[in-house]
Every structure is written in structure tokens, then in C-alpha cells.
């Protein structure tokens, strides 16, 4: 026989600030700062019974996320036929999760102190992304050329901790990811019905 009960609540908030500047017809830039915050709490109770054995298991999960992002862009019209774009961006996120488990019997092959079968698992994940992009466009009556390039680096760390009695489940991972690209596209209107493009 098994019975369960689950309840929870959530909070979410999002904000942004945008600044723009256009000193003349050929130059334009803007800066955007955004933040996102969320919190989710869930509680569950599970009761099982088999023959003469009754087991009660409670779980409380608390997840909290925070993200802050920045974006700067600059656009310049070099002439009536060409323009240049530059973008720089950064995004930092932090996620904390606390999981509390309590039972009247041992679980998950964990080591317990005395006869108190409760554990708290703490996990944390951090991400930091930084990147830039450039784009150059040249257009004429029949031709169009686009060139773009970009680079980004992502740093991630993940930490998991239970307690000193379960050292094999405590760890920290760190990694870095790099991304670079270059691309172009050329197109030409040969006739009213024929268009050629390569990229």
C-alpha cells in the first residue's frame, strides 16, 4: 500500500534596463542589463506499507536561480552601401539546490550517524559566458556581401555536497568551453529570375 502528498510554491521576477545613444545618423549604440530570479519550493510525503513494515519518507526541495545578463551593441553606417555591427555580451547564472530527505529507515546506501536517517544535499552550479560578434555588410544594386565572426568562452562549475560521512558523494567539477567562428555570404542578382549565392 502506498500514499503520497505533494505541495509547493514558486516565485519569479524579471527586470531589465536599456540605454540607447544615437549621436548622428551614422552611429548608434545601446546597452541592456537584465536580471531574472526564481525560487521553487516543493514538499512531498510518501508512506508505504508492506506486511508488518511501514516506511515514511519526506522530501523538501528548494531551488533558487539567479541570472544577470549584459549586452552592448554598436552599429555604424560607413556609407549608403556598407555598415558595421559590433556586439559584446556577458551572462552569469547561479543556481542553488537544497534537498532534505528524512526517513525512518536507511536509504540510497548512505552512511548515517546513530539512528537518525536524514540527509541534506547541497548542489551549486555557476555559469559565466562572455562573447563578442562582428558583422560587415556591403550592398550594391545587384550584389550583397556579408561577413561575420564571433568568439565566446563559457566557464562552468558544479559542486555537490552531502556531509563528511559520505565523502564519495562530495565533488566539484569545473570546465571551460571555447567557441570561434568565421562566415561569409555573397549573393548576386544575375537576372530578374536568376539569383546566385554562396556562403
Secondary structure, DSSP 4 states (H G I P E B T S, - for coil): -EEEEEEEEEEEEEEEEEEEEEEETTEEEEEEEEEEEEEEEEEEEEEEEETTEEEEEEEEEEEEEEEEEEEEEEEEE-SSSEEEEEEEEEEEEEEEEEEEEEESS--TT---STT-EEEEEEEEEEEEEEEEEEEEEEE-SSEEEEEEEEEEEEEEEEEEE--GGGGGG-EEEEEEEEEEEEEEEEEEE-SSS-EEEE-
